[in-house]
């Protein structure tokens, strides 16, 4: 991801519906876990999700391949290190939780990154992963933000299981708004991440919050979430 994209993300993520709902998903997943310990947020960009980890009591660390992202995270008061997800400079079995939201799709050798997530987790630790799904949604947006692929459910499960983690749950997200995304991506000319008028942002927020309560998580969406555990 380019430095300009990271700056745009940091600017938008506190109010943009997409980022806010993903933080809500992360918060719900983390509240299931006890006790709180060390957490690593891989590919954290400016650390929006890392702040959720810290708020819930984790000793949280940002790891990102971009120096701009590391500096943005540090300006927010977060601990951050420059690191390649395929070769993390952390000791094995060190973290209770590892998160990687929108990371694997940027890496050609995604199996190496998945293996590193598994390596740095403690036995019994939890990995939370999010990726864009469905190659039929590929557009100029994916090219602009440096995606290598979009995932089918079985492909994501396969790369995580081969890394040695036990998949506990996989679910689709952004299902209700998929038709809107399909139409927009057909006309996409680059990165779709932009600011929105408040009324549009509010309307999209209402739709994505409604999705929490509907039985649509097995249907086709725009993203996939996965929760896995390292065998004890």
Secondary structure, DSSP 8 states (H G I E B T S, - for coil): --HHHHHHHHHHTTT-HHHHHHHHHHHHHHTT--S--EEEEET-TTTHHHHHHHHTT-EEEEEES-HHHHHHHHHTT-EEEE-BTTB-SS-TT-EEEEEEES-GGG-TTHHHHHHHHHHHEEEEEEEEEEEEB-GGG--HHHHHTT-S--B-HHHHHHHHHHTTEEEEEEEEES-TTHHHHHHHHHT--S-------HHHHHHHHHHHHHHTTSS-TTS--SEEEEEEEE--
